[in-house]
Amino acid sequence: MITLILLTLPIVAALVTWFSPKESAKKSALFFTLAELGVAIYAYTQYVSNASTQFLFDQSWVPALGIHFKIGIDGISMLMVLLTTFLYPLIVLTAFNKKLNNENAFYALMLFMQAGLIGVFVSLDAFLFYVAWEAALIPIYFVSAIWGGENRIKVTLKFFLYTIFGSLFMLAGIIYLYLQTQGYKTFDIGAFYNLTLSAQQQSYLFWTFFLAFAIKMPIFPFHTWQPDTYTEAPSQGTMLLSGIMLKMGIYGVIRWMIPIVPLGVQTWGTLAISLSIIGIIYASIIAIRQSDMKRLIAYSSIAHVGLIAAGVFIWNMQSLQGAMIQMLNHGLSVVALFFIIQIIEERTGTRDIPSLGGIVLKAPVLAICFVVVMMGAVALPLTNGFVGEFLLLMGIYQYSTWAAVLAGSTIILGAVYMLRMYQNVMLGEANALTASFTDIKGTERVVLFVSVLVIIIIGVYPNFLLKISESSVSELINFVNVKLAVK
């Protein structure tokens, strides 16, 4: 029942928030996101760190087609549920000081999206997974299209078309797998795992899933929708997209693609790894050249996701564990970074890096928080990003020394663009735009203090997160290795 509550509570919350008085919409959203976090923490305390699927709920949904409402949580999905439920209250708080038109709809759409995200991470039926996948897309489309920037309609339409295009390929792959199940047709993930498919079948199916997941992450060259969408979306929409939604693609590769079509991954995996590493270098170089802070972080996100994707496709214990914890770390850091950018833009009216400067003199608390978040983003030891990137690079090194060298460039290039941004925005002399800058207060301090605290806790003691996914990751790797050995 815990998993069912996690999935349905945001839907109830969205409806309550939608029909709440305008002045209480944000409070309603915060209350329900904190309640959802409470349920997730309770699930974590009851979770046994082994490879089994726990808190299972299985109810026949469309018996004639073998569709079940089947959901459950293992170590891999537990981390994603914790990430989603932890970030949501923070993202809601980042909007507390903003004046929004139709706040009820804004927060209700965010909550509907949370239900879709949780659904993706707990689904054990492919049809339900696809429904949740699309359910997460629709609310963020409206959030970006209604509350976004000047070019929001054009940019959001491009994002929608990209993701729908990929989703249709995935749907075709799911239907094909369904037709291959023997006897009573089913969309059950276990049945898909145990299918006997030829190398050619798996090769074709690889592309039906890869296109959907690569667009969602995104990795090069399927990334072109991302910088514009992140820039034009409202800050909270950007946080949802970068902090949580892109993890859907990585999770899909781990949970659905590689275990079902390992021979397809064996055939095309080198290409996927190469594209991921190209994306790391390409996006990092482009980020260095950006003058818009939001756009800079958008490109940095492509680079970080490229490293995670490379680690997933390499598929060893170190790289996969690194990918799991780095998904959390990236989500936390990127949400905090986009919030800092929102604070600076609200106070100065600009995100243009050369136009700013001297903010540290006016806002020392913000400056300290910015430093800690930035250090986590560039993987400084004793911050959250270090352990994830270390494990990823160690796993990639086992695959190829040169691949590790190229992928490792993300640390150097990341330091270049992040330190450059900090130097130009925070240091130096104050100017006309920053002379009256005020330090963070109220909910701003809550969001950034919590983010900084968690960044340090994970950096000092990451083992409690690694232990959650360790058994499930090991089991999945062994399962895939056995399938490859049999073939």
Secondary structure, DSSP 8 states (H G I E B T S, - for coil): -HHHHHHHHHHHHHHHHHTS-GGGHHHHHHHHHHHHHHHHHHHHHH--SSSS-EEEEEEEEEGGGTEEEEEEE-HHHHHHHHHHHHHHHHHHHHTTT---TTHHHHHHHHHHHHHHHHHHHHB-BHHHHHHHHHHHHHHHHHHHHHHS-TTHHHHHHHHHHHHHHHHHHHHHHHHHHHHHS-SS---BHHHHHT----HHHHHHHHHHHHHHHHHHTT-TTS-TTHHHHHHHS-HHHHHHIIIIIHHHHHHHIIIIIHHH-HHHHHHHHHHHHHHHHHHHHHHHHHHHT--BHHHHHHHHHHHHHHHHHHHHHH--HHHHHHHHHHHHHHHHHHHHHHHHHHHHHHHHS--BGGG---HHHH-HHHHHHHHHHHHHHTT-TTSHHHHHHHHHHHHHHHH-HHHHHHHHHHHHHHHHHHHHHHHHHHSS---TTTTT-----THHHHHHHHHHHHHHHHHH--HHHHHHHHHHHHHHHHHHHHHHHH-
